[in-house]
């Protein structure tokens, strides 16, 4: 598997979140956001292609609504 894994802080940076608690609230309240998976006892990761697809979908939705 050649998928790149993003850490919590890399995903937060992509989404422009500065607060960890705010980021986790977003994850809980956004059912279509990609799910994390465990990397260790206290570390999680996200598949980069899934996060990129989520952001592309949101951009597409915005462009569809705007015009």
N, CA, C and O atoms as a Maestro MAE file, in Angstrom:
{
 s_m_m2io_version
 :::
 2.0.0
}

f_m_ct {
 s_m_title
 :::
 protein
 m_atom[268] {
  # First column is atom index #
  i_m_mmod_type
  r_m_x_coord
  r_m_y_coord
  r_m_z_coord
  i_m_residue_number
  s_m_chain_name
  s_m_pdb_residue_name
  s_m_pdb_atom_name
  i_m_atomic_number
  :::
  1 25 0.849 -1.182 0.000 1 A "UNK " " N  " 7
  2 3 0.000 0.000 0.000 1 A "UNK " " CA " 6
  3 2 0.887 1.235 0.000 1 A "UNK " " C  " 6
  4 15 1.715 1.410 0.894 1 A "UNK " " O  " 8
  5 25 0.717 2.083 -0.992 2 A "UNK " " N  " 7
  6 3 1.540 3.278 -1.124 2 A "UNK " " CA " 6
  7 2 0.806 4.545 -0.722 2 A "UNK " " C  " 6
  8 15 1.196 5.642 -1.121 2 A "UNK " " O  " 8
  9 25 -0.245 4.406 0.059 3 A "UNK " " N  " 7
  10 3 -1.002 5.576 0.490 3 A "UNK " " CA " 6
  11 2 -0.190 6.398 1.483 3 A "UNK " " C  " 6
  12 15 0.450 5.851 2.382 3 A "UNK " " O  " 8
  13 25 -0.223 7.710 1.311 4 A "UNK " " N  " 7
  14 3 0.444 8.592 2.258 4 A "UNK " " CA " 6
  15 2 -0.494 8.834 3.433 4 A "UNK " " C  " 6
  16 15 -1.695 9.028 3.249 4 A "UNK " " O  " 8
  17 25 0.059 8.820 4.632 5 A "UNK " " N  " 7
  18 3 -0.722 9.014 5.846 5 A "UNK " " CA " 6
  19 2 -0.421 10.399 6.404 5 A "UNK " " C  " 6
  20 15 0.738 10.796 6.522 5 A "UNK " " O  " 8
  21 25 -1.481 11.130 6.747 6 A "UNK " " N  " 7
  22 3 -1.343 12.449 7.353 6 A "UNK " " CA " 6
  23 2 -1.570 12.352 8.854 6 A "UNK " " C  " 6
  24 15 -2.432 11.606 9.319 6 A "UNK " " O  " 8
  25 25 -0.790 13.111 9.600 7 A "UNK " " N  " 7
  26 3 -0.983 13.174 11.045 7 A "UNK " " CA " 6
  27 2 -2.098 14.164 11.362 7 A "UNK " " C  " 6
  28 15 -2.577 14.888 10.490 7 A "UNK " " O  " 8
  29 25 -2.491 14.178 12.613 8 A "UNK " " N  " 7
  30 3 -3.532 15.105 13.066 8 A "UNK " " CA " 6
  31 2 -3.153 16.545 12.724 8 A "UNK " " C  " 6
  32 15 -3.988 17.305 12.233 8 A "UNK " " O  " 8
  33 25 -1.908 16.920 12.977 9 A "UNK " " N  " 7
  34 3 -1.496 18.302 12.747 9 A "UNK " " CA " 6
  35 2 -1.411 18.649 11.266 9 A "UNK " " C  " 6
  36 15 -1.634 19.800 10.891 9 A "UNK " " O  " 8
  37 25 -1.095 17.683 10.426 10 A "UNK " " N  " 7
  38 3 -1.095 17.930 8.981 10 A "UNK " " CA " 6
  39 2 -2.515 18.138 8.464 10 A "UNK " " C  " 6
  40 15 -2.750 19.002 7.618 10 A "UNK " " O  " 8
  41 25 -3.456 17.352 8.966 11 A "UNK " " N  " 7
  42 3 -4.857 17.526 8.561 11 A "UNK " " CA " 6
  43 2 -5.383 18.853 9.095 11 A "UNK " " C  " 6
  44 15 -6.085 19.576 8.388 11 A "UNK " " O  " 8
  45 25 -5.043 19.174 10.341 12 A "UNK " " N  " 7
  46 3 -5.472 20.453 10.913 12 A "UNK " " CA " 6
  47 2 -4.946 21.619 10.080 12 A "UNK " " C  " 6
  48 15 -5.672 22.586 9.851 12 A "UNK " " O  " 8
  49 25 -3.707 21.544 9.630 13 A "UNK " " N  " 7
  50 3 -3.127 22.604 8.804 13 A "UNK " " CA " 6
  51 2 -3.853 22.712 7.465 13 A "UNK " " C  " 6
  52 15 -4.096 23.817 6.978 13 A "UNK " " O  " 8
  53 25 -4.198 21.580 6.872 14 A "UNK " " N  " 7
  54 3 -4.913 21.592 5.588 14 A "UNK " " CA " 6
  55 2 -6.286 22.236 5.726 14 A "UNK " " C  " 6
  56 15 -6.765 22.898 4.805 14 A "UNK " " O  " 8
  57 25 -6.918 22.038 6.886 15 A "UNK " " N  " 7
  58 3 -8.252 22.588 7.132 15 A "UNK " " CA " 6
  59 2 -8.214 23.939 7.835 15 A "UNK " " C  " 6
  60 15 -9.257 24.543 8.087 15 A "UNK " " O  " 8
  61 25 -7.005 24.414 8.152 16 A "UNK " " N  " 7
  62 3 -6.803 25.710 8.817 16 A "UNK " " CA " 6
  63 2 -7.347 25.735 10.241 16 A "UNK " " C  " 6
  64 15 -7.833 26.767 10.705 16 A "UNK " " O  " 8
  65 25 -7.266 24.608 10.931 17 A "UNK " " N  " 7
  66 3 -7.652 24.549 12.344 17 A "UNK " " CA " 6
  67 2 -6.424 24.777 13.195 17 A "UNK " " C  " 6
  68 15 -5.368 24.204 12.929 17 A "UNK " " O  " 8
  69 25 -6.549 25.615 14.226 18 A "UNK " " N  " 7
  70 3 -5.455 25.853 15.156 18 A "UNK " " CA " 6
  71 2 -5.702 25.156 16.484 18 A "UNK " " C  " 6
  72 15 -4.762 24.921 17.244 18 A "UNK " " O  " 8
  73 25 -6.941 24.826 16.771 19 A "UNK " " N  " 7
  74 3 -7.332 24.214 18.035 19 A "UNK " " CA " 6
  75 2 -7.602 22.727 17.839 19 A "UNK " " C  " 6
  76 15 -8.384 22.339 16.971 19 A "UNK " " O  " 8
  77 25 -6.950 21.898 18.652 20 A "UNK " " N  " 7
  78 3 -7.165 20.454 18.573 20 A "UNK " " CA " 6
  79 2 -8.604 20.120 18.936 20 A "UNK " " C  " 6
  80 15 -9.239 19.298 18.275 20 A "UNK " " O  " 8
  81 25 -9.120 20.757 19.986 21 A "UNK " " N  " 7
  82 3 -10.498 20.461 20.400 21 A "UNK " " CA " 6
  83 2 -11.495 20.888 19.323 21 A "UNK " " C  " 6
  84 15 -12.478 20.189 19.081 21 A "UNK " " O  " 8
  85 25 -11.252 22.015 18.684 22 A "UNK " " N  " 7
  86 3 -12.120 22.451 17.591 22 A "UNK " " CA " 6
  87 2 -12.073 21.493 16.412 22 A "UNK " " C  " 6
  88 15 -13.092 21.231 15.773 22 A "UNK " " O  " 8
  89 25 -10.890 20.974 16.129 23 A "UNK " " N  " 7
  90 3 -10.734 20.009 15.041 23 A "UNK " " CA " 6
  91 2 -11.496 18.722 15.338 23 A "UNK " " C  " 6
  92 15 -12.184 18.195 14.464 23 A "UNK " " O  " 8
  93 25 -11.380 18.213 16.563 24 A "UNK " " N  " 7
  94 3 -12.089 16.977 16.903 24 A "UNK " " CA " 6
  95 2 -13.602 17.194 16.938 24 A "UNK " " C  " 6
  96 15 -14.357 16.279 16.608 24 A "UNK " " O  " 8
  97 25 -14.055 18.378 17.329 25 A "UNK " " N  " 7
  98 3 -15.481 18.688 17.267 25 A "UNK " " CA " 6
  99 2 -15.951 18.657 15.811 25 A "UNK " " C  " 6
  100 15 -17.008 18.106 15.504 25 A "UNK " " O  " 8
  101 25 -15.163 19.249 14.927 26 A "UNK " " N  " 7
  102 3 -15.471 19.217 13.498 26 A "UNK " " CA " 6
  103 2 -15.575 17.773 13.001 26 A "UNK " " C  " 6
  104 15 -16.511 17.429 12.279 26 A "UNK " " O  " 8
  105 25 -14.616 16.932 13.387 27 A "UNK " " N  " 7
  106 3 -14.621 15.524 12.949 27 A "UNK " " CA " 6
  107 2 -15.876 14.799 13.416 27 A "UNK " " C  " 6
  108 15 -16.456 14.013 12.666 27 A "UNK " " O  " 8
  109 25 -16.297 15.055 14.646 28 A "UNK " " N  " 7
  110 3 -17.483 14.390 15.188 28 A "UNK " " CA " 6
  111 2 -18.761 14.867 14.513 28 A "UNK " " C  " 6
  112 15 -19.688 14.083 14.312 28 A "UNK " " O  " 8
  113 25 -18.813 16.144 14.163 29 A "UNK " " N  " 7
  114 3 -20.042 16.734 13.616 29 A "UNK " " CA " 6
  115 2 -20.119 16.682 12.099 29 A "UNK " " C  " 6
  116 15 -21.116 17.114 11.520 29 A "UNK " " O  " 8
  117 25 -19.100 16.169 11.450 30 A "UNK " " N  " 7
  118 3 -19.069 16.122 9.991 30 A "UNK " " CA " 6
  119 2 -18.982 14.664 9.554 30 A "UNK " " C  " 6
  120 15 -17.887 14.118 9.416 30 A "UNK " " O  " 8
  121 25 -20.141 14.031 9.333 31 A "UNK " " N  " 7
  122 3 -20.141 12.589 9.041 31 A "UNK " " CA " 6
  123 2 -19.461 12.212 7.726 31 A "UNK " " C  " 6
  124 15 -19.012 11.076 7.575 31 A "UNK " " O  " 8
  125 25 -19.375 13.143 6.770 32 A "UNK " " N  " 7
  126 3 -18.751 12.786 5.496 32 A "UNK " " CA " 6
  127 2 -17.240 13.033 5.476 32 A "UNK " " C  " 6
  128 15 -16.586 12.779 4.464 32 A "UNK " " O  " 8
  129 25 -16.679 13.529 6.593 33 A "UNK " " N  " 7
  130 3 -15.230 13.694 6.675 33 A "UNK " " CA " 6
  131 2 -14.593 12.320 6.866 33 A "UNK " " C  " 6
  132 15 -15.125 11.497 7.611 33 A "UNK " " O  " 8
  133 25 -13.462 12.057 6.207 34 A "UNK " " N  " 7
  134 3 -12.824 10.735 6.325 34 A "UNK " " CA " 6
  135 2 -12.515 10.367 7.776 34 A "UNK " " C  " 6
  136 15 -12.154 11.219 8.588 34 A "UNK " " O  " 8
  137 25 -12.661 9.107 8.073 35 A "UNK " " N  " 7
  138 3 -12.397 8.606 9.420 35 A "UNK " " CA " 6
  139 2 -10.897 8.397 9.613 35 A "UNK " " C  " 6
  140 15 -10.171 8.050 8.681 35 A "UNK " " O  " 8
  141 25 -10.461 8.616 10.838 36 A "UNK " " N  " 7
  142 3 -9.064 8.364 11.188 36 A "UNK " " CA " 6
  143 2 -8.879 6.882 11.495 36 A "UNK " " C  " 6
  144 15 -9.846 6.138 11.661 36 A "UNK " " O  " 8
  145 25 -7.634 6.478 11.565 37 A "UNK " " N  " 7
  146 3 -7.323 5.107 11.966 37 A "UNK " " CA " 6
  147 2 -6.114 5.145 12.894 37 A "UNK " " C  " 6
  148 15 -5.286 6.050 12.794 37 A "UNK " " O  " 8
  149 25 -6.005 4.174 13.792 38 A "UNK " " N  " 7
  150 3 -4.920 4.200 14.777 38 A "UNK " " CA " 6
  151 2 -3.557 3.901 14.149 38 A "UNK " " C  " 6
  152 15 -3.408 3.002 13.322 38 A "UNK " " O  " 8
  153 25 -2.574 4.691 14.576 39 A "UNK " " N  " 7
  154 3 -1.186 4.464 14.171 39 A "UNK " " CA " 6
  155 2 -0.373 3.910 15.338 39 A "UNK " " C  " 6
  156 15 0.716 3.368 15.150 39 A "UNK " " O  " 8
  157 25 -0.904 4.050 16.513 40 A "UNK " " N  " 7
  158 3 -0.242 3.599 17.732 40 A "UNK " " CA " 6
  159 2 -1.215 3.736 18.877 40 A "UNK " " C  " 6
  160 15 -2.419 3.882 18.664 40 A "UNK " " O  " 8
  161 25 -0.703 3.689 20.088 41 A "UNK " " N  " 7
  162 3 -1.586 3.780 21.250 41 A "UNK " " CA " 6
  163 2 -2.291 5.130 21.353 41 A "UNK " " C  " 6
  164 15 -3.472 5.188 21.693 41 A "UNK " " O  " 8
  165 25 -1.577 6.212 21.063 42 A "UNK " " N  " 7
  166 3 -2.164 7.544 21.222 42 A "UNK " " CA " 6
  167 2 -2.010 8.397 19.971 42 A "UNK " " C  " 6
  168 15 -1.965 9.625 20.055 42 A "UNK " " O  " 8
  169 25 -1.929 7.757 18.820 43 A "UNK " " N  " 7
  170 3 -1.709 8.496 17.583 43 A "UNK " " CA " 6
  171 2 -2.641 7.966 16.506 43 A "UNK " " C  " 6
  172 15 -2.826 6.757 16.361 43 A "UNK " " O  " 8
  173 25 -3.224 8.893 15.752 44 A "UNK " " N  " 7
  174 3 -4.110 8.511 14.653 44 A "UNK " " CA " 6
  175 2 -3.636 9.171 13.368 44 A "UNK " " C  " 6
  176 15 -2.869 10.133 13.392 44 A "UNK " " O  " 8
  177 25 -4.106 8.638 12.247 45 A "UNK " " N  " 7
  178 3 -3.756 9.193 10.953 45 A "UNK " " CA " 6
  179 2 -4.945 9.168 10.014 45 A "UNK " " C  " 6
  180 15 -5.950 8.505 10.270 45 A "UNK " " O  " 8
  181 25 -4.812 9.899 8.927 46 A "UNK " " N  " 7
  182 3 -5.829 9.951 7.883 46 A "UNK " " CA " 6
  183 2 -5.144 9.660 6.558 46 A "UNK " " C  " 6
  184 15 -3.986 10.028 6.357 46 A "UNK " " O  " 8
  185 25 -5.852 9.006 5.661 47 A "UNK " " N  " 7
  186 3 -5.320 8.736 4.326 47 A "UNK " " CA " 6
  187 2 -5.383 10.040 3.527 47 A "UNK " " C  " 6
  188 15 -6.445 10.649 3.401 47 A "UNK " " O  " 8
  189 25 -4.239 10.457 2.993 48 A "UNK " " N  " 7
  190 3 -4.137 11.741 2.299 48 A "UNK " " CA " 6
  191 2 -5.113 11.836 1.133 48 A "UNK " " C  " 6
  192 15 -5.750 12.873 0.946 48 A "UNK " " O  " 8
  193 25 -5.240 10.779 0.353 49 A "UNK " " N  " 7
  194 3 -6.130 10.827 -0.813 49 A "UNK " " CA " 6
  195 2 -7.586 11.023 -0.393 49 A "UNK " " C  " 6
  196 15 -8.350 11.666 -1.112 49 A "UNK " " O  " 8
  197 25 -7.984 10.475 0.764 50 A "UNK " " N  " 7
  198 3 -9.354 10.655 1.255 50 A "UNK " " CA " 6
  199 2 -9.588 12.095 1.708 50 A "UNK " " C  " 6
  200 15 -10.645 12.667 1.440 50 A "UNK " " O  " 8
  201 25 -8.608 12.680 2.390 51 A "UNK " " N  " 7
  202 3 -8.728 14.077 2.828 51 A "UNK " " CA " 6
  203 2 -8.757 14.994 1.608 51 A "UNK " " C  " 6
  204 15 -9.561 15.924 1.547 51 A "UNK " " O  " 8
  205 25 -7.882 14.734 0.639 52 A "UNK " " N  " 7
  206 3 -7.866 15.533 -0.590 52 A "UNK " " CA " 6
  207 2 -9.192 15.429 -1.334 52 A "UNK " " C  " 6
  208 15 -9.692 16.427 -1.853 52 A "UNK " " O  " 8
  209 25 -9.764 14.228 -1.390 53 A "UNK " " N  " 7
  210 3 -11.050 14.030 -2.070 53 A "UNK " " CA " 6
  211 2 -12.160 14.790 -1.348 53 A "UNK " " C  " 6
  212 15 -13.032 15.372 -1.993 53 A "UNK " " O  " 8
  213 25 -12.133 14.788 -0.016 54 A "UNK " " N  " 7
  214 3 -13.126 15.531 0.764 54 A "UNK " " CA " 6
  215 2 -13.035 17.025 0.436 54 A "UNK " " C  " 6
  216 15 -14.051 17.671 0.180 54 A "UNK " " O  " 8
  217 25 -11.813 17.568 0.446 55 A "UNK " " N  " 7
  218 3 -11.637 18.991 0.156 55 A "UNK " " CA " 6
  219 2 -12.062 19.317 -1.277 55 A "UNK " " C  " 6
  220 15 -12.682 20.354 -1.512 55 A "UNK " " O  " 8
  221 25 -11.743 18.459 -2.224 56 A "UNK " " N  " 7
  222 3 -12.148 18.676 -3.618 56 A "UNK " " CA " 6
  223 2 -13.665 18.643 -3.756 56 A "UNK " " C  " 6
  224 15 -14.244 19.437 -4.497 56 A "UNK " " O  " 8
  225 25 -14.309 17.718 -3.035 57 A "UNK " " N  " 7
  226 3 -15.774 17.621 -3.079 57 A "UNK " " CA " 6
  227 2 -16.411 18.890 -2.515 57 A "UNK " " C  " 6
  228 15 -17.383 19.400 -3.075 57 A "UNK " " O  " 8
  229 25 -15.870 19.400 -1.414 58 A "UNK " " N  " 7
  230 3 -16.415 20.624 -0.815 58 A "UNK " " CA " 6
  231 2 -16.221 21.814 -1.745 58 A "UNK " " C  " 6
  232 15 -17.110 22.658 -1.861 58 A "UNK " " O  " 8
  233 25 -15.082 21.891 -2.402 59 A "UNK " " N  " 7
  234 3 -14.836 22.965 -3.357 59 A "UNK " " CA " 6
  235 2 -15.797 22.861 -4.534 59 A "UNK " " C  " 6
  236 15 -16.320 23.869 -5.008 59 A "UNK " " O  " 8
  237 25 -16.025 21.651 -4.998 60 A "UNK " " N  " 7
  238 3 -16.960 21.427 -6.098 60 A "UNK " " CA " 6
  239 2 -18.377 21.834 -5.707 60 A "UNK " " C  " 6
  240 15 -19.092 22.457 -6.493 60 A "UNK " " O  " 8
  241 25 -18.779 21.476 -4.484 61 A "UNK " " N  " 7
  242 3 -20.109 21.862 -3.989 61 A "UNK " " CA " 6
  243 2 -20.241 23.378 -3.927 61 A "UNK " " C  " 6
  244 15 -21.278 23.930 -4.295 61 A "UNK " " O  " 8
  245 25 -19.198 24.048 -3.465 62 A "UNK " " N  " 7
  246 3 -19.231 25.503 -3.377 62 A "UNK " " CA " 6
  247 2 -19.367 26.112 -4.762 62 A "UNK " " C  " 6
  248 15 -20.157 27.034 -4.963 62 A "UNK " " O  " 8
  249 25 -18.605 25.604 -5.714 63 A "UNK " " N  " 7
  250 3 -18.660 26.137 -7.071 63 A "UNK " " CA " 6
  251 2 -20.006 25.869 -7.725 63 A "UNK " " C  " 6
  252 15 -20.475 26.687 -8.515 63 A "UNK " " O  " 8
  253 25 -20.637 24.743 -7.413 64 A "UNK " " N  " 7
  254 3 -21.947 24.411 -7.961 64 A "UNK " " CA " 6
  255 2 -23.008 25.348 -7.402 64 A "UNK " " C  " 6
  256 15 -23.891 25.794 -8.135 64 A "UNK " " O  " 8
  257 25 -22.929 25.646 -6.117 65 A "UNK " " N  " 7
  258 3 -23.904 26.523 -5.469 65 A "UNK " " CA " 6
  259 2 -23.748 27.953 -5.959 65 A "UNK " " C  " 6
  260 15 -24.740 28.648 -6.174 65 A "UNK " " O  " 8
  261 25 -22.497 28.401 -6.137 66 A "UNK " " N  " 7
  262 3 -22.251 29.781 -6.546 66 A "UNK " " CA " 6
  263 2 -22.591 30.030 -8.006 66 A "UNK " " C  " 6
  264 15 -22.923 31.156 -8.374 66 A "UNK " " O  " 8
  265 25 -22.519 29.044 -8.810 67 A "UNK " " N  " 7
  266 3 -22.858 29.360 -10.164 67 A "UNK " " CA " 6
  267 2 -22.439 28.403 -11.163 67 A "UNK " " C  " 6
  268 15 -22.692 28.600 -12.352 67 A "UNK " " O  " 8
  :::
 }
 m_bond[267] {
  # First column is bond index #
  i_m_from
  i_m_to
  i_m_order
  :::
  1 1 2 1
  2 2 3 1
  3 3 4 2
  4 3 5 1
  5 5 6 1
  6 6 7 1
  7 7 8 2
  8 7 9 1
  9 9 10 1
  10 10 11 1
  11 11 12 2
  12 11 13 1
  13 13 14 1
  14 14 15 1
  15 15 16 2
  16 15 17 1
  17 17 18 1
  18 18 19 1
  19 19 20 2
  20 19 21 1
  21 21 22 1
  22 22 23 1
  23 23 24 2
  24 23 25 1
  25 25 26 1
  26 26 27 1
  27 27 28 2
  28 27 29 1
  29 29 30 1
  30 30 31 1
  31 31 32 2
  32 31 33 1
  33 33 34 1
  34 34 35 1
  35 35 36 2
  36 35 37 1
  37 37 38 1
  38 38 39 1
  39 39 40 2
  40 39 41 1
  41 41 42 1
  42 42 43 1
  43 43 44 2
  44 43 45 1
  45 45 46 1
  46 46 47 1
  47 47 48 2
  48 47 49 1
  49 49 50 1
  50 50 51 1
  51 51 52 2
  52 51 53 1
  53 53 54 1
  54 54 55 1
  55 55 56 2
  56 55 57 1
  57 57 58 1
  58 58 59 1
  59 59 60 2
  60 59 61 1
  61 61 62 1
  62 62 63 1
  63 63 64 2
  64 63 65 1
  65 65 66 1
  66 66 67 1
  67 67 68 2
  68 67 69 1
  69 69 70 1
  70 70 71 1
  71 71 72 2
  72 71 73 1
  73 73 74 1
  74 74 75 1
  75 75 76 2
  76 75 77 1
  77 77 78 1
  78 78 79 1
  79 79 80 2
  80 79 81 1
  81 81 82 1
  82 82 83 1
  83 83 84 2
  84 83 85 1
  85 85 86 1
  86 86 87 1
  87 87 88 2
  88 87 89 1
  89 89 90 1
  90 90 91 1
  91 91 92 2
  92 91 93 1
  93 93 94 1
  94 94 95 1
  95 95 96 2
  96 95 97 1
  97 97 98 1
  98 98 99 1
  99 99 100 2
  100 99 101 1
  101 101 102 1
  102 102 103 1
  103 103 104 2
  104 103 105 1
  105 105 106 1
  106 106 107 1
  107 107 108 2
  108 107 109 1
  109 109 110 1
  110 110 111 1
  111 111 112 2
  112 111 113 1
  113 113 114 1
  114 114 115 1
  115 115 116 2
  116 115 117 1
  117 117 118 1
  118 118 119 1
  119 119 120 2
  120 119 121 1
  121 121 122 1
  122 122 123 1
  123 123 124 2
  124 123 125 1
  125 125 126 1
  126 126 127 1
  127 127 128 2
  128 127 129 1
  129 129 130 1
  130 130 131 1
  131 131 132 2
  132 131 133 1
  133 133 134 1
  134 134 135 1
  135 135 136 2
  136 135 137 1
  137 137 138 1
  138 138 139 1
  139 139 140 2
  140 139 141 1
  141 141 142 1
  142 142 143 1
  143 143 144 2
  144 143 145 1
  145 145 146 1
  146 146 147 1
  147 147 148 2
  148 147 149 1
  149 149 150 1
  150 150 151 1
  151 151 152 2
  152 151 153 1
  153 153 154 1
  154 154 155 1
  155 155 156 2
  156 155 157 1
  157 157 158 1
  158 158 159 1
  159 159 160 2
  160 159 161 1
  161 161 162 1
  162 162 163 1
  163 163 164 2
  164 163 165 1
  165 165 166 1
  166 166 167 1
  167 167 168 2
  168 167 169 1
  169 169 170 1
  170 170 171 1
  171 171 172 2
  172 171 173 1
  173 173 174 1
  174 174 175 1
  175 175 176 2
  176 175 177 1
  177 177 178 1
  178 178 179 1
  179 179 180 2
  180 179 181 1
  181 181 182 1
  182 182 183 1
  183 183 184 2
  184 183 185 1
  185 185 186 1
  186 186 187 1
  187 187 188 2
  188 187 189 1
  189 189 190 1
  190 190 191 1
  191 191 192 2
  192 191 193 1
  193 193 194 1
  194 194 195 1
  195 195 196 2
  196 195 197 1
  197 197 198 1
  198 198 199 1
  199 199 200 2
  200 199 201 1
  201 201 202 1
  202 202 203 1
  203 203 204 2
  204 203 205 1
  205 205 206 1
  206 206 207 1
  207 207 208 2
  208 207 209 1
  209 209 210 1
  210 210 211 1
  211 211 212 2
  212 211 213 1
  213 213 214 1
  214 214 215 1
  215 215 216 2
  216 215 217 1
  217 217 218 1
  218 218 219 1
  219 219 220 2
  220 219 221 1
  221 221 222 1
  222 222 223 1
  223 223 224 2
  224 223 225 1
  225 225 226 1
  226 226 227 1
  227 227 228 2
  228 227 229 1
  229 229 230 1
  230 230 231 1
  231 231 232 2
  232 231 233 1
  233 233 234 1
  234 234 235 1
  235 235 236 2
  236 235 237 1
  237 237 238 1
  238 238 239 1
  239 239 240 2
  240 239 241 1
  241 241 242 1
  242 242 243 1
  243 243 244 2
  244 243 245 1
  245 245 246 1
  246 246 247 1
  247 247 248 2
  248 247 249 1
  249 249 250 1
  250 250 251 1
  251 251 252 2
  252 251 253 1
  253 253 254 1
  254 254 255 1
  255 255 256 2
  256 255 257 1
  257 257 258 1
  258 258 259 1
  259 259 260 2
  260 259 261 1
  261 261 262 1
  262 262 263 1
  263 263 264 2
  264 263 265 1
  265 265 266 1
  266 266 267 1
  267 267 268 2
  :::
 }
}
